[in-house]
Amino acid sequence: MNHRPLVIGLGELLWDCFSDSRRPGGAPANVAFQANQLDCEGVVCSRIGQDQLGEELTAFLETQGVSTRTLQFDANHPTGTVTVEIKEGNHPEYTIHQDVAWDAMDFTPDWQQLMQSASAICFGSLAQRREPSRTTIQQCLAATTDDCLIVYDVNLRQDYYSTTVLEESLHACRAVKLNHEELVVISQLLNTSTEESQFANEIQSRFGVDLVIITRGENGCLLISADETVDVPGEKIEVADAVGAGDAFTAGLISALLKNWPLKTAGEFANCVGAKVASSSGAMPDLKEDFAELIARFQP
């Protein structure tokens, strides 16, 4: 059996609550879930409540073959929930509820040891909105090995971000992913150019980031490294809902980069992975067979 690289989703694990249903979600958890379907060992490092919603999340992950051994359980805070409204054009809007378990993540010896074994870690801005989770995330990132692929998937939500969090996170990562709308906000906070290539160059120079990934929804993505720029067109699909599609893109890109695929191939593959999830319902659809076909198709 081939060794599967360990990919950690570090941050929020929660329920996305739609008008007619409730589905598992949380950006880093989505990345870990999809990585687990993409020839990696995806692991969620988060905190949930000792409540019915937490039990249901644990049962779901275990049913889908995702390990729950790294989850923390909180007796004082409830499992996180987000109210999702699907607006015109299938674009989701989120109301993220506060004072929940993933705001109280703790840096434990078990987590420290796990970070040292990680091939890749994905984290975002949202779980850094409060202490102690913000410090815990920074401690986790500092505990990784030098060759760990640390991906900062910005994911600006409501007003749960700051210039300080952005700067600390950019200093800690090797790759940063953001969408074209977030680029405008970040350029204002960090006083950078809004032109994509110039923005990427400034981020790389100021923060030591190796790779800048800018997603453009149906218009594809732009990947900029120190010596290569890849512009990947979008996939034409019928969108079911866009929840989790960007996280699936991130998981696809991580899995391809860990396989040392060329940057262009990695970007095209990630686009297809994101499109598969966008054409399915919810952030964590079972797409193992679809992804196996994609891997076979893109394998250099």
C-alpha positions in Angstrom: 0.0 0.0 0.0 1.4 3.4 -1.0 2.0 5.9 1.7 -0.6 8.7 1.6 0.7 12.2 2.5 -0.9 13.7 5.6 -2.9 16.8 4.7 -4.3 18.7 7.7 -7.3 21.1 7.6 -6.7 23.4 10.6 -9.6 25.5 11.8 -13.4 25.5 11.6 -15.6 22.4 11.4 -19.3 23.2 11.5 -22.7 22.7 10.1 -23.8 24.7 7.0 -27.5 25.3 7.7 -29.6 25.9 4.5 -33.3 26.7 4.3 -34.2 23.0 3.7 -31.2 21.0 5.1 -28.1 20.9 7.2 -24.7 19.8 5.8 -21.2 19.4 7.2 -18.8 22.2 6.3 -16.1 24.7 7.4 -13.4 25.6 4.9 -10.3 23.8 6.3 -12.5 20.8 7.1 -13.7 20.8 3.5 -10.1 20.8 2.3 -9.2 17.8 4.5 -12.3 15.9 3.5 -11.6 16.4 -0.3 -7.9 15.6 0.2 -9.0 12.3 1.7 -10.8 11.6 -1.5 -7.7 12.6 -3.5 -5.1 10.0 -2.5 -4.1 11.8 0.6 -4.8 11.2 4.3 -7.0 14.1 5.1 -7.3 15.0 8.8 -9.4 17.7 10.4 -7.9 19.6 13.4 -10.8 21.4 14.9 -13.0 21.6 18.0 -16.7 20.7 18.3 -19.2 20.7 21.2 -20.1 17.8 23.4 -23.6 18.0 21.9 -25.9 16.3 19.4 -24.5 18.4 16.5 -21.0 17.4 17.4 -21.9 13.7 17.6 -23.5 13.9 14.1 -20.4 15.6 12.6 -18.2 12.9 14.1 -20.4 10.1 12.8 -20.5 11.7 9.3 -16.7 12.0 9.1 -16.2 8.4 10.3 -18.8 7.1 7.8 -16.9 8.9 5.0 -13.5 7.4 6.1 -12.1 10.6 7.6 -10.3 10.1 10.9 -11.8 11.9 13.9 -8.9 11.1 16.3 -7.6 14.7 16.2 -10.9 16.4 17.0 -11.2 18.2 20.3 -14.5 18.2 22.3 -15.7 21.2 24.3 -18.1 20.9 27.2 -18.6 24.7 27.4 -19.1 25.8 23.8 -21.5 24.4 21.2 -20.6 23.0 17.8 -20.3 25.7 15.2 -23.1 26.6 12.8 -23.4 28.8 9.8 -26.6 30.0 8.1 -26.2 29.8 4.3 -28.4 31.7 1.8 -28.0 31.0 -1.9 -28.3 34.2 -3.7 -28.7 35.0 -7.4 -26.1 33.2 -9.6 -25.8 30.3 -7.0 -23.5 32.4 -4.9 -23.7 31.6 -1.2 -23.9 34.2 1.6 -22.9 33.2 5.1 -24.0 34.2 8.6 -21.4 32.8 10.9 -22.5 32.4 14.5 -20.1 33.3 17.4 -18.8 31.9 20.6 -18.6 28.3 19.4 -16.2 25.4 20.0 -13.8 26.1 17.1 -13.1 29.5 18.7 -11.5 27.7 21.6 -9.0 25.3 20.0 -6.2 24.2 22.2 -2.5 23.5 21.2 -2.0 20.1 22.7 1.0 17.7 22.6 -1.0 15.4 20.2 -1.5 18.3 17.8 2.1 19.3 18.1 3.2 15.8 17.1 0.7 15.7 14.3 2.0 18.9 12.8 5.5 17.5 12.6 4.2 14.7 10.5 2.2 16.9 8.0 3.0 17.0 4.3 0.6 19.9 3.9 -1.6 22.2 6.2 -4.4 24.4 5.0 -5.7 27.2 7.3 -7.6 30.4 6.9 -8.6 33.7 8.5 -11.9 32.8 10.1 -10.7 30.5 12.8 -8.3 33.3 13.9 -11.1 35.7 14.7 -10.7 35.0 18.5 -8.3 33.7 21.1 -7.3 31.0 21.9 -7.7 29.6 18.4 -5.7 32.3 16.8 -2.6 31.6 18.9 -3.2 27.8 18.6 -3.1 28.1 14.8 0.1 30.1 14.8 1.7 27.5 17.2 0.6 24.7 15.0 2.2 26.3 11.9 5.4 26.9 13.8 5.6 23.2 14.8 5.8 22.0 11.2 8.9 20.8 9.4 10.6 23.0 6.8 9.3 21.0 3.9 5.6 21.1 4.9 3.4 22.8 2.3 1.6 25.5 4.3 -1.4 26.9 2.4 -3.2 30.0 3.6 -6.6 29.9 2.0 -7.7 33.5 2.9 -11.5 33.1 3.0 -12.5 36.5 4.2 -15.9 36.2 6.0 -18.0 39.1 7.4 -15.7 41.3 9.4 -13.7 38.4 10.9 -10.2 39.4 9.7 -7.6 42.1 10.3 -4.4 43.5 8.8 -2.5 41.8 11.6 -4.0 38.4 10.9 -3.4 38.7 7.2 0.3 39.7 7.7 1.0 37.0 10.3 -0.7 34.4 8.1 1.2 35.4 5.0 4.5 35.3 6.8 3.7 31.7 8.0 2.6 30.2 4.6 4.4 29.0 1.5 1.3 29.4 -0.8 -1.7 31.8 -0.5 -5.0 31.4 -2.2 -7.6 34.1 -2.6 -10.4 35.0 -5.0 -10.6 38.1 -7.2 -12.9 39.9 -4.8 -10.6 39.3 -1.8 -7.7 40.6 -3.8 -9.3 44.1 -3.8 -9.9 44.0 0.0 -6.4 42.7 0.7 -4.7 45.2 -1.6 -6.4 48.0 0.4 -5.4 46.6 3.8 -1.8 45.9 2.7 -1.4 48.8 0.4 -0.5 46.8 -2.7 -1.3 47.0 -6.4 -4.7 45.6 -7.5 -3.2 44.3 -10.8 -2.9 40.6 -10.4 0.7 40.0 -11.4 2.0 43.0 -9.5 0.0 42.1 -6.4 1.5 38.6 -6.5 5.0 39.9 -6.9 4.5 42.3 -4.0 3.1 39.5 -1.7 6.0 37.2 -2.6 8.6 39.9 -2.0 7.2 41.2 1.3 6.2 37.9 2.9 8.4 35.2 1.3 5.4 33.4 -0.2 6.4 30.9 -3.0 3.1 30.7 -4.8 0.1 33.0 -5.2 -3.2 31.5 -6.4 -6.0 33.8 -7.5 -9.4 32.1 -8.3 -12.0 33.8 -10.5 -15.0 31.5 -10.2 -16.3 30.4 -13.6 -13.4 32.3 -15.2 -10.7 29.9 -13.9 -7.6 30.8 -11.9 -4.2 32.4 -12.0 -1.1 30.7 -10.4 2.0 32.8 -10.0 5.3 31.5 -8.7 8.7 33.2 -8.8 9.5 31.9 -12.3 6.2 30.8 -13.8 2.7 32.2 -14.4 -0.2 29.9 -15.3 -3.6 31.2 -16.4 -6.2 28.4 -16.4 -9.6 29.0 -18.0 -12.8 28.1 -16.2 -14.9 24.9 -16.5 -18.3 25.1 -18.1 -20.7 23.3 -15.7 -24.2 23.3 -14.3 -23.8 24.7 -10.8 -25.8 22.9 -8.0 -24.4 25.2 -5.3 -21.0 26.8 -5.0 -20.5 25.9 -1.3 -17.2 24.3 -0.8 -16.1 24.5 -4.4 -13.1 26.8 -3.6 -12.1 24.5 -0.8 -12.2 21.5 -3.2 -10.0 23.5 -5.6 -7.5 24.0 -2.8 -7.5 20.3 -2.0 -7.0 19.4 -5.6 -4.1 21.8 -5.9 -2.4 20.6 -2.7 -2.7 16.9 -3.8 -1.2 17.7 -7.2 1.7 19.8 -5.8 2.5 17.0 -3.3 2.7 14.7 -6.4 5.2 17.2 -7.9 2.9 17.7 -10.9 3.8 20.7 -13.2 2.1 23.9 -12.1 -0.1 24.1 -15.2 -1.3 20.5 -14.7 -1.9 21.2 -11.0 -4.0 24.3 -11.8 -6.1 22.5 -14.4 -6.6 19.5 -12.2 -7.6 21.7 -9.2 -10.1 23.6 -11.5 -11.8 20.3 -12.4 -11.9 19.1 -8.8 -13.6 22.4 -7.8 -16.0 22.1 -10.7 -17.1 18.6 -9.6 -18.0 19.9 -6.2 -19.8 23.0 -7.6 -21.9 20.7 -9.7 -22.9 18.6 -6.6 -24.9 19.6 -3.5 -23.1 20.6 -0.3 -19.4 21.0 0.6 -18.6 17.4 1.2 -20.2 15.2 -1.5 -18.9 11.7 -2.0 -16.9 12.0 -5.3 -14.2 9.3 -4.8 -14.9 7.6 -8.1 -15.0 10.9 -10.0 -11.8 12.0 -8.5 -10.1 8.7 -9.3 -11.0 9.2 -12.9 -9.6 12.8 -12.8 -6.3 11.6 -11.3 -5.9 9.0 -14.0 -6.7 11.6 -16.7 -4.2 14.2 -15.4 -1.4 12.0 -14.2 1.7 13.2 -16.1 
